[in-house]
Amino acid sequence: MQKISKIAVLTSGGDAPGMNPCIRAVVRTAIYHGLQVAGIRQGYQGLIDNNMYDMNTRSVSNILNLGGTILKTARCLPFRTDEGMELAYQNLKANGIDGIVVIGGDGTFTGALRFSRKYPDIAVIGVPGTIDNDLYGSTYTLGFDTATNTVIEAIDKIRDTADAHDRLFFIEVMGRDSGAIALRAGISCGAEAILLPERDTAIEMLIENLKAGQYNKKSSSIVIVAEGDKSGGAYDLAEAVRKQIKFYDIKVTILGHLQRGGSPSAFDRILGSRLGFAAVNAMIDGKTQMMVGLEANHIKLTSLEEALTQHQFKLEDDLMQMADILSI
């Protein structure tokens, strides 16, 4: 790689708490090392539209506590085309940019890897920013901790009203391919059942467990459903259970985009700062087509290709077994 003199930073795909601390770390680390920094608005769409601006240390003041992303984000279909990538490349060259730090999930990294292979003179370093915690190479991704805590707070409040009315609530949380949020939130809130994409849902077993809970004089029940659960989601499950259980008033709550918002937790602020700092240092060291991650509390570099093609670590067997036992 040629010597880096100016870098850009963007956020793409779904927003995640912790992106702003990461942006802050990228900008200030780059400036400390004598580099110029540009912010790209609205992800890859901003690359195509040449929607960039120069950033300084004051550009990222007072953003550690903000959810979302000050750079905005968007999903960009034109960037998937050769013509869109060519336009993005020409805009980067016209602005004197030698490298990009991209913050996002698997879709973001797929575009970054393809772009870097097509234009290898632009260094690319990825930072895993997704609440789903589903990228290989990092034990935790930006936003996962905050989103889980948001879900826990919501479920605790639902539990209060469920208990007051002897109700059964099916609560659907995000997690199309990963049940990480559902599993940890379910354990933290004492859910009676946790339904995950990683394992098949046995409706009959769920019904038997709910009946056992009623026999043991439980005054309420909470079932956490990851949106990617193979049974079809919270509404379909609730309907199937309603046909066989009459002693509960059954309700459904979809938490939806509530999970993406809010001020990042201390963990996500520190994680974003560490990963942003590491991304710039990796680029200065001549690295490209790599993702910075955190494993065993140490920064680790993983190739973007490996991050995308290797399956994220399995959900912990002991947590799933514990969730079943403690829900009795």
N, C-alpha and C positions, 0 to 999 in steps of 0.2 A: 504494500500500500504506500501511496505517496504521503508525504507529511501533511497532517491535518492542520488547517488554519481556520476553517469556519465550519460549524456544525449546525444542524437544525434538529428540532424536536417536535414530535406530533403525537397526538392521542387518537386512536381509531377504534371503531367498533363500539361495543357497549361501555358506558362510563363506569368507573369504579372508584370508591373512596380511596384516597392515597395517590391518585394520579397527580394532584397538585403538589404535594410534597416531593414527588419524583421530578416533576418539571423544575421546581425550585432548585433541587440538588443538581440537575443537569446544567442549568444555566450558570449557577454560581461556581460549580466545579470547573466548567469550561473557561469561564472568565478568569478564575484563579490561575489557570495554566496558560493564559494569554491568548485564548481562542475567541473568535467572534461567535455569536449565537443568534440564530433566527428561530422564531416561533412560527409554526405552520398551523393555520386555523382550519378546523373541520377536517382533520385527518388527511387521507389521500385525496379527497376532493380539493383541499387547499393546495396540494402539490400541482394538480392539474390546472386550477384557476389562478395559480401564482399568488395565492392569498397568504403572504408571508410578511413578517415585520421583524426588525432587529430588536433584540432584547438585551437589557442590562440587569445589574443586580437589583435595581429598584423595580423592575418589571415583575418580580416575583415576591415582592414584599407582602406580608400579611395574607398569605394564601395557604399556610399549613393547615388551618382549621376548616378550609372550604371543601365541601364535597364536589362531585362533578369534575369538570376540567376547565380551566380558564382558556384553554386553546380550542374548546368545543370539539365535538366529534361528529362523524357522519359515516354512513355506509356508502361506499362509492363503487358502483358497477363499472363506470368507465375505466377505472384503474386496472380492471381485469383484462382489458384489451391491450394489444401491442401499441395501438395508436395513443391510448391514454398514458401508458408508461413512457412512451417516447416524449410526449408533451411534458410529463412530470420531470423527466431527465433534463430536458432542455431548460426548464425553469430553474432547476437546481444549479445547472452550470452557469446560467445567466446571473444567478445570485452569488456565485463564487462558493457554493457549498460543497464540501468534500465528504461529509458523512451525515447520517441521520440516526437519531435515537427514536425508535418507534415503541410506543407504550400501548399494549393491547393484548388480545387473546389470539386464538388459533387462526381466525380469519385474517387478522392483522399480520401475523407472522407469515402466513402463506403468501400474501402479497409482497411482503418485504423480501422473502427469500427469492421469489421469482424475479423481482426487480433487481436484486443484487446480482443474481446470476446473469441477467441480461446486460447490466451496466456495472461491472466489477470495480470500476474506478470510484464509485460512491460506496464508502464504508457503511455498513448497516449493523446496528446493535439493537436487540430487542429487550424490552422489559415486560415481564408477565403481569398484565393488568386485567384481571377478570375476577368477578366475585365467585365464579364456579370452582376455582381451585383445581383446574383440570389440565394443567400443562406439565409435561414431563421436564424434570430438571430443576424444579423448585418445590420445596415442601409446602410453601405458602405463596399464593399469588396476591397481588395488590387488591384490596377490597374485600377479600374473603372474611377476614376477622370482623370488620365493621358490619358487613351484611349479616353475618351470623348473630352478632349482638343485637342488631336491629330486629331480626326475626325473633330472638328470645324475648325481647321487650314486648313485642306485639303478642306473642303467645301467652306470656304471663298475664296480660290484660284480658285476653280472651278466656283464659282459665277462670278468672274471677267471675265473669258473667256466666260461663258454662256451669260453674259450681252452684251459682245462685238459682239456676233454673233446671238443674239436673239434665243438662244437654250434652250431646255428643257433637263435637266439632271436627270436621275434616278441614285441615289447613294446608293449602298448597303453597309450596315455596319454590323458588327458582332452582334449576338444576336439570337441564335437558339431558345431559349425558353423565352428570356426576351428582351423587347424593350427598356430597360433603356437607353442604349447609343443613340439609334435612337431618342427617345423622347426628351432628353435633348439637344442633338446636333441640332435637328431640330428646337427647340424653339430658341436656341442661334443663329442660322444662318438664321432665318426667312424663313424656308422651306414652300413651298406652300402646301405640304402634307407630312404626316408622317405615314407610314404603319407599323403596329406592330403585333406581334404574338398574343397579348392579345385581339385583336378585329378583326372582319372580314373586309376584304377589299371590298368596294363597287366600282367596276370599273366604273360604270355609274356615281356615285357621283364624283369620281376623275376626270373623263372627263369633267363633267359639271363645276367643280371648275377651271380646267385649261382653259376652254373656257371663263369663266367669267374673269379670269385673263387677257386673251388676249383682251377681250372687254374693260377692264379697262386700256389697254395700258401697261401692264407689258412687259418689254423687255426681261425677262428671267424667268424661273421657275426651282425650285429645288424640287425634290421628294425624300425623304429619305425612304429607305426600309430596315427594319431589315431582316436579312437572313432567319429568321424563319417565316416570313409572309406567311400566308396560300395560297396566290395567286401564289406562285412558285418562287418568287425572282425577281430581277430587270429586267433581260432580258425578262422574260415572260410578265411582266407588260408593259415594253416598247413596246413590239411587239403588245400587245392588244391595247394600246393607239395609236400607230402609224397608225393603221387601221382606226381610227376615227378622228384623228387630223392631219391636213396637214400644218398648219401655223407655226409649230415649227420644227426645225431640232433637232431630238431626239438623245441623246447620253446616254451611260451607263458607269458608273465607279464603279468597285468593289474595295473597299479599302483594303479588305483582311487583311493580316498579318502586314501591315503597322500599324494597330491599336495596336498591341501588343508591339511594340518596343518603344525606346526613353527613355530619362532620366525621372525618376519619378517626378511628381509634388511635390510641398511643402506639399500638403495635403497627398499624398501617402507616402512620406518619414516619416512624423509624424505618420500617421496611422500604417505603418509597424513597426515603432519603438515601439509604444504603445502596439500593439498586441503581438510582440515578447517578450517584457518585461513582459506583463501579462501572456503569455503562460508559461514562466519559473516559475513565482511566483505561478501560479495555480498548477503546477506539484510539487513544493516544499511543497505546502499545502496539498498534497495527492490527488489531483483531477486527474481523468482519464476519458477517453471517453467523453471529453468535447471540445467545440469550444469556443475560445475567440472572442468576437465581440464588436462592438461599437454601442450603442443605446442612443440617447439623449445626446451624447457627454460623455457617461460614459461606462466603460468597463463592459461587461455582459458575463456571462458564460451560454452557452446553450449546452445541451447534443448533441452529434453527431447524435444520432438517431432522435432527434427533428429537428435538422438543416437539415437533409435529408428528413424527411417525411412531415414536415409542409411546406406549400406553402409560398414562399417569399411574402412579402407584395405586394399588388396590386400596379400597377402604379397609381400615383395620378390622381384622376378624374379631379381635377381643372387644372392640367397641360395639360391633353388631351383636355379639353374643351377650354382652353386658346390657345392652339396651333391651333385649328380650327378657332377660332375667329380672331386671330392676322394674320393669313395667307391671309385674304381677300385682 
